[in-house]
Amino acid sequence: MVFHPRDPNHRRLTRRDFLRRSLATGVALPSTAAILAACASEQGGGGGTATDTGQPEGPLFGTPENPVRLQTWEDVPPIASDLEPEAGPLVIYNWEQYIWKKVLDDFSKKYDVEWRYETFYNMEEAIQKIQTGQVEFDVFFPTIDVVPKLVAAKLLQPLNHDYIPNMKNVWPALQDPFYDQGAQYTVPYTIYHTGIAWRTDLVPYEPEDLPTAYDNSWQILWDTDFKGITGVYDDYREALALGMLVDLGEATDVNTSDPAVIEAAKQRLLELNDTMDVRYTIDGAYAGIPEGKFGLHQSWSGDIQAGPWYVGSKEESALLRYTWPARDGFGGTIGNDTMAIPTSAKNPVLAHLFLNFMLDEFEGIKNWTWVGYQVPFNVVEPETIFDEGYPGLEGWFSWEYRGRWDNLRSTIVTQEDFEIGKRAIGLPVQVDTLYQNAFAEVKAG
Amino acid sequence: MPTPTGDIVGQKRWYWPAFAAPGLAWLVLLFLTPFYAIVATAFGRLDPIFAGPLPAWNPLEWDRGWMVQVLRELTAPTPLRGQFLRTIVYVVTSVSLCVLIGYPVAYYIARHAGRWKVLLLTLMIAPFWMSYLMRMLAWVNLLTNDPGSPGIVSRLFMLLPGVEEPINWFAGRAAPITVILGLVYGYIPFFVLPLYAALDRIDRSQLEAARDMGASPRSTFWRVTLPLSKQGILAGSVIITLPMFGDYYTPTLMSGSPSVTMIGNAIESRIHQAGQAPSGASLTFLLSVFVGVLMIYYLVSVARAAKEARA
């Protein structure tokens, strides 16, 4: 499974956490088995087994070229319109620190309900707990690769869009995304692309230099001038996508099932081990670069955008740079997270109201200023947001924190970016295993 | 007629064994059951939608495929075997360093600290009131080669002749040193404490007897103190060896370079990757067997030492 930008595994793993997780896994296993045995029939091996209604049973993985409308189930109906909200409390199940509590307080005030925030460490843990019913909650934040699986397992309920008029604030492309046509089950949360971040005192380039300095901007991560200060995300899909992009550029298919392409990407990453002394991290971009532990790192746009919070001074934050090579024609990945409501939600009406609340322009942008990850709203353009901020939220953006500058302007994700960005989607188990084994070999050193 | 040992008049035969019940319940609940869950996962299958583990609770349904595959990986020249051998080298080096550094410390506190004993013990333990994570991150800051503000250790090294630039402790040739440093620093108090207890327990009259019989201080140490503290060294070593074999956060926090990942990192990533849980569980199982063999050696030598002591 893909590591998430907010996955705190790699930043705050204490032994207590480790113990707690081991215990949780140990305890979860029996009930998982029982439930899965009940809900996943033995012969339904994923993919295309059709049911009586003609719907495929397994998960449907859409691609931008082949968007999918996810299955709907007769026994999992959406809620009716015009219902009164429940008394709460609204329970949110999310990555740690992936929402601003002040925004939750705003919601609480508006609807006069309490909220509770439950967290998970990674998607596997979250899914396991959902399956076993260990946590009961109303709103969940799945990554797009697991959405089709959750739907196939009947763990998400269809949304009633009567409650979510704020969907109009969202970019049209994400109102009708390829992984969930018609936004039947999900609404978008945050967006990010995966580029390269560096600091100019260690890597003396400006973003516009890269396409001339290298045949393909991604090659900078293989430049031995920066040996020992280079990092790549500890995420098998992101790392292998990088290994493909450096050779194939725009022609890369980051979801390829071709073993030869995956093998070539693996060789490229092994080369990084040997020639660059590369390190694999999750915090190397947002904290490592600002703190000088890294000079150069593969980076989610939102990670380096939060970089100014981690530097010591205004001068140091002016050293940060980011580029997304897709804009220069070398290809690159882009992604978004989603919000959804589980079938078992106790407060489904309230949950719908919450989704709508998070898509409110002011509240969504307010949340962005704290979590560091951008919202896909029509109003967000680099020109307006960077130069004018947002009325009522002046001084809250990371770039305003250390004075106004332009060096991180490229971290803003635009609608055009979504047209050229590549999307990593969920993969069938056999293909996924190829990726995982390749990355395990890279990580074994 | 003498009553058999333990059978006090008026008490039932089960009275004393009953005291073992909490310990037994603890073992069954918190060791055997989770361990069986690992075994059942290792021999189990995957659910078709999420590729999560479907443990096989019934041994008749066990699928040995994953275990065989991992065993094959460990015996052939694969990256996993490299990781395993590297782990052994790191653990052996770290434990040896703990013995070399920890023994004099424990010896001093037990023998020569006098009324400062408690204070010294407390001071030694004090840093460990902080979480392991914080202590590792503190080291990262001490070692950092940030060009703007190198860490204190990096600055000290720059005072040496020939060191012009801060050393990069986190990648390249220095990374293994950094990881071993982290392991030693992280675990050494758990070595010193049992050793201190063993040294403290040594009867002074035995040392006096050795001196009276003409042994020099040096030979008293080699022929009396060291053999009598062997149990403490072994106990301390076992206590730190076991978690070191499972450690994955030290290499992750202190470096992140694939050149220093340990077997624990392989387990961690397999357990967390969809579709790989049985493989991770198999690896966990095999590592437990390996560590179990070390444990048995420890128990056997304890038994032997106890016998010698009686003789």
Interface residues (C-beta under 8 A of the other chain):
Chain A: M1 N9 H10 R12 L13 T14 R15 R16 F18 S22 L23 T25 G26 V27 L29 P30 T32 A33 L36 A37 A40 G44 G45 G46 G58 P59 N122 E124 I127 Q128 Q131 V146 K149 A152 A153 D201 L202 K227 G228 I229 G231 D234 Y236 N273 D277 V278 R279 Y280 T281 G284 E291 G292 K293 G312 E316 V429 D432 T433 Q436 F439 A440 E441 V442 K443 A444 G445
Chain B: T33 P34 A37 I38 A40 T41 L46 D47 P48 I49 F50 A51 G52 P53 L54 P55 W57 T78 P79 L80 G82 Q83 R86 S131 Y132 L133 V140 T144 N145 D146 P147 G148 S149 N168 F170 A171 G172 A175 Y249 T252 L253 S255 G256 S257 P258 S259 V260 T261 N265 A266 S269 R270 I271 H272 Q273 A274 G275 Q276
